[in-house]
Amino acid sequence: MKRFTLSLICCVAVVLFVGCDVTPEKLQEETARVAPHVEKVSTAIADQDLKGDDDFLKFVALLQAGNAASAPFNPYAVPVGAGLALVTAVMGAFAKKKNDEAKKYSAKYNAHKEGVELTMKQMKGSTEPSYMREAGTFDQALYENIGKARAKNGV
């Protein structure tokens, strides 16, 4: 897939630039024409406040800042902005799902931990030395305590 994409980009570049009659004067003129726009876009990107810990969403935020700064002279700013907004929404939905799963697993872990700790306290406080040796008593108490902790935590 990467090879195909790279080949496609190279073909487009060759089609666009082969046969272009660019003189040094024309190049200088175009560079002078675009320089203020490049400065506006680069300033907007540099001033972007990056929040969060997701590098991809930070990158999309930089793209959105550059796109917004280029809107006065970029005819594709609106569709690009819509596409970036869609990417942000989709990634936000994935992040929310991931966060919800993390909360669920954290709650299960905490319930399991509470159940084990309660069982260990019960075993430690037991006066009968045979309590742990009885077949299934420890396991039964452990599973019951974990079940109670899960019910208490709503897991």
Beta strands, then each sheet from edge to edge (+ up, - down):
end
